[in-house]
Amino acid sequence: MQIEQQIRVKVLDETMGHHDHDGLVELSPIFQIFIYLEGQQQFYIDDVYFDLDAGDREAPKPQALLFNLRKPANLRLKPSEAGHSLRKVGIAAQPDWYGAIGFQASALSAEVRSFMNGHLNYFIWQPDERMVDCAARILAMTNDGTDEIGGLQRQAEAFGLMSQSCAHLQGAVQAEKREADSQLRIKGLKVREFLLEHLEEDLSIERISKETGLSKRSIQRHFKEKYNLTVSDFIRKQRLEKARQAINKGGITVSEAAYMAGYNSPSSFSNAFKRIYGSAPKTWRT
């Protein structure tokens, strides 16, 4: 199937008239990009509200919107006043557009695939100069379909905007993940400090979550990624280390060390100790 049948380009460059009622349009499943170069537009897609403001000719602040619909949805335009200019480029494609032009899903980044697999996923960002220039060129081209070369050029520019939009989406998702991972590492250190300060106390995952402000799932995920241990295993290992040091430097008995580490019997403590340190607790006494 030809690219122009899969990627549709529409432009709007005019002074808007007044309408005082919500306009309702039913949208089919679609992968849609809007590049706003000037003007403002508010609308709902189902119950999600969008407010795009690209400024005016004297003070432009372009905005871009990318959204994906996996099933039909309703678009409802908000009432607007007459007299304001609206300049935008719209690029619409079928949800499986990449396959129709010879791409495999595996050629798309994981971030883009995840975005396209969801319904009413959306991404709003400030397009860079390259994207703005590309959208401006599309606006400047004829749109009457009589110029075959012009039509191909417009399709090429549109495909370039799609590629750049996917790249911006991928970069934003990755940056957000890096920030989230950084915050999780910081909070993970807070959890570790809390555990080390309260080793002799009852440390249920519920209490740890409450005291540190992290969800139980986040705590467990962090410790598995950072230490390759569950939280319980981390606590057990730290208690054993504290007991080892007490045996080595303080000369306490194995029974005392077992109690310190939270074990009910010296034999259970000794078995756990051997698994970690390779020898019986008594061999560590100086």
N, C-alpha and C positions, 0 to 999 in steps of 0.2 A: 504493500500500500504506500502511496506517495506521502512524503513528509507533510505537504500542504494539506492533506486530508486528515492528518493527525494533529497538527499544530495550527490553531486558528489565531489570527492576529486581528485585534480591533483597537481603534484609536478614538479618543474623544478630545477635541480641542475647540471649545466653544464657550459662550456665555450662557449659563444655565437659566432656565425659566423658573418661575415660582411654582411649587406644588405644596399643597397644605394637607396632603393625606399620605399615608404609608402606601408605597407601591409594593405589591407582592408578586414575586416571580419564583416559580419552581425550578430549582437547579437539579440537573442530572449529575451522576457521579463524574467528577472532574478534577484535574490538576490545574490550578489557576494561579497566574502571576499578574499582579497589577503594579505598575510603576507610576506613581503620582509625581508629576513634575510641577504642578501648580494647582491650588485649590483645595477644597475640603469636602469630604463626603462621610456621612454616617449611615450605617446600616446594620441590620441583624442578619445573621445566618442561623436559622432556628433560634436558639436562645443565647447565642454568643454575639456580643455587641462589638462593633468595630468603629473607631473614630480616627480617620486618616486626615491629617492636616499637612499639606505640602507648602504652606505659605502662599505668597503672591509673587507677582512678577518682580517687584522691587526687593523682596526678601524671601527668595525661594528656599525651601528646606525639604527637598524630595524625600519621599517615603516609598517603601516597597512592601507589598503584602504577598505572601505565598500561602495558599491553603489547599487542602486535599479533601475531597469528599468521596467516600466509598459507597454512599447510598444517597438517594434523593434528599434534598433539603430545601427549605424555603428562605429566599432572600427578601428582606423587607427594607426598603429605603426609608430613611427618616425624612420628614418634611424639611424643605429648605427655602430660603429666600431667593428671589430672582436677582440677577445682576452679577453674580460671582462667576469667575472663570474657573474652568476645570480642564486640565490637560493631563491625560493619562494614557498609558498603553496597557492593553490587556492581552495576555497570551494564555490560551486555553488548550488543554490537551486531554486525551482520554487517559484514564488511570493506568492503562498498560502501554502508554505511548512509546516507552523505551524499547519494548519488544517489537512493536510495529515498524520501527526504523532500524531493526537489526541488532539492538543491544541485548545482552543478557542481563538478568537481574543482578548477577554476581559482579557486573561491571560497575554497578552503583555502590557508593559507600554504605556502610552499615547504618550510618545516621540517616541518609536519604531513604534507604529501604524501610527503616522503621517509621519514618515520617509518612511515607506513601502507603504503608500498611494500616494506618490509623484513619478513623473517620473524623472529620472536622479538626484535623491538626492544622495549626497555622503558625506563621512566623512573620514578624514585622521587624523591619530594620531600615537603617538609613543607607541607601545605595551609594556606592562609591562613584567617582567621576566617570569611570569607564562605563558603568551601567547607565548613568544619566545621559552620557553622550550617545550611547547605543539607542536608548529610548527616544531621544530627540531626533535621531536619524530616521527612525521608524515613523515618527510623527510627520516628518518632512516629506516622506515618500507618498506617491499617489496610492490610493486605496480603492481604485475603481476596478481593479482586476484586469484591465485591458492591456497593460504593459507586462508582458511575460517576464522580461528581465528584471523589471522593478519588483515583481512579485517574488521572484527567487531571491533577490537581495533582501527583501523584507523578511522572508522566511529564514534566511541565514542569520540576520540580525536577531530575530526572535529566538532561534535556537541558541545563539550566543548568550542571550539573556537568561534562558532556561539553565544553561550550563553554569553561568555565574551565580544564579540564584541558588542552585544546588550546592555550589562551593561555599557560599556565604552561610547557608544552613548548616553544612557540615562543620565549618569553622566555629560557628556559634555554639553548636551542641558540644563540640569537643572542649571549647573554652569553659563552658558551663560545667562540664564533667571535671575538668582539671580544678576549677574553683571548689566544686563540691568535695573532690578528693582531698584538696588541701585543708578545707575546713574539717573534714572528717579526721584527718591526721592530727590536727590540733586538738580536736575533741578527744581523739583516741589517747593522746598523751595525758590529757586530763583524767581519763578513765584509769589509765595505768597508775598515775600518781595516787589516785583515790584508793585503788586496790592495795598498793604497797603501804599506804598509811593506815589501812584498816584490816590487815591480814589476819589479825587475831579475832576479828569480829565475824558475825554471820554475814556472808556476802552473797545473797540471792541476786539473781539477774534483775528481779523486780526492784530491789533496793538500789542496785548500781544504776539502773535506768533513771530512777527517781532522783538520785543524788547528783547525777552528771548531766541530766537533761537530754540524753541520747536515747533513741528507741532501742529496745532489746535487739531488734534485727540489725541495726547499725553497729551496735557494740560487738555482736557475734561476728558480723562480716569483717569488721576492722581487725579483730584479733586473729581471725583465720587468715586474712591476707598478710598481716604484719608479722605474726609470730607462728603461723601454721598451727595454732592451738585454739581450742575452744576457750571461753572465759574460765570455765571450771578447771580445765587442764592448766591454764596459766596460773590460777590461784594455787592449785595443788603443787605445781612446780616451785612457785615462789615460797610457799610454806616449807617445802622440803629443803630448799636452799637455806632458809633462815634456820631450820633445825640443824642442818649440816654445819653451819657456822657456829652455832651454839655448842655442838658436840666438839668441834675442832678447837675452838678458842675458849669456850666456857667450861668444858669438861663435864657437861650434864650427862645424865644417864640416858640410855636408849628409851626407857619408859617415859622420862621427862620430855625427850625430844618427840616421841610419838604424840604425846598430849599437846605439845606446842604446835605440831603440824596438823592437828585435828583428827588423828586416828584413834580408833577405839581400842586397838590392841597393838603391842610392840611388834608382833609378828607381821601384821598387815603393813605397819610402817616400814619394817625392815625389807619386806618384799618390794614395796614401792621405791624405797631408797636404792636398792640394788639395781632396779631397772633404769634409774636415772644415772647413778654414779658408778655402777659396775662393781661395787663391793659393799660389804656389810657396814652398817653405821659405826660399829665399835672400832673399825680399822681407822676411822678418822679422828679418834681421840689422841691427843698429844700428851 
